[in-house]
Amino acid sequence: MEASGSVLIRGGVVVPMTAPGTFLEADVLVKDGFVCAIGHGLKEDGARLLDARNALVLPGFVQAHVHVVQSLARHRAEGLPLLRWLAERIWPYEAALSPQEVTAAARLGIAELLAGGTTAALDMGTTHDQDLVFEAAKGLGIRLSSGKCHMDIGEGVPPRLLEDRDASLAEAEALGSRWHGSCGNRLRYAIAPRFVLSCSSELLAGAVDLARRNGYLLHTHASENTDETRAVREITGMGNVAALAQAGLAGPDVVLAHCVHLDEAEVSLLARQGTGVAHCPGANLKLGSGIADLPRLLAAGVRVGLGADGPPCNNRLSIFHEMALAGTIHNLAHGVGAVAPWTVLEMATWRGAGLLGLDRVGRLEPGWKADVVVLSLSGWAMEPVADPATVIVYGGGVESVRHVIVDGRVVVSGGELATADGIVIRREARAAAAAVSRRLRWE
Ligand SMILES: [Zn+2]
């Protein structure tokens, strides 16, 4: 907890996410990093005042799968399915990144997340320079669980990304000892093998062992694309989620991104073992991967959150985009009303926080962490005001984000990033993206 002083969020409609349909006109008092009180006419001497009139006040949004380090490849990896997208664009890009470019990418991604109301995220880095991702998160103030990516096998992988297994795991252990629990537990380490096709069975076993010995989250991709699931079946003789479960990547401390192509046995495996799923509809549509059957997962009792995935496969890190998609695309297969807006909003708040293993994050209640977003109702699509979940999921956008608090600290104020100069972040990102594109001979 790094907060200093108190903040009074005054005059808004609070949507505490304690139960679907619950909202109330109230002030929110934040003190020492926690929500201290929610009620009418609150007063606090010396508190910083944030105006929430004509606005909704919610717990900060949580994304369960992003790659901030890929931000400089945004709009530069178009029109490719997953395996070609990785081999032809993303892996060469990640291999080419200098330390300064990792920093520029991470700062761009994190600034976008915060300015868009995402206060916590589960992130996957690249194989190198992971300290710089944490440095960026430390400075900008997001609540980030992240880890270096692990890869020791695979076709078409640039030499720089193809790691020695023991060195890769040792690096993760050192990173975890430096960063896990730092900044008042705002930063947490997550072990992140990229996906089955990038990892030997020995690497996966080592990753699981490392995570369980240290209490780190395990985070990987699974069953995103049919070419991928076919290749996994050829290697392991089983479905992707089943193969991961056999390797030990199953349980409440595991988050699998995508889970688009599953058989019935895998769905019940996820539910039975409590494994978390990051639903990433924006990226799945962009790469033509398919549509994860969210209603089926929810009905089976699978724990599901939302994620934008990487900027080059979305191309935005907007929780609003993912919420709108999660609230609409499943109507095609299941009929209208397939996923209720309150359920979508839960996935973007406390359900997502649960996937990340975050304590008292994702709701607004006294004693819970002060991760708060104030959403202005002045956007045209927010009118006329109605049920808050409907307004946010179908009418909300990043432009409605007025103020953001993480761990008691105001990180966005009046729509502007408060922890760094946004103009500098953009300028450095443009220069870094141009430099890396030039080296890669991208047109
Ligand atoms: Zn991903």
Residues whose N, C-alpha, C, O or C-beta is under 5 A from the ligand:
A	BS01	ZN	D309 G310
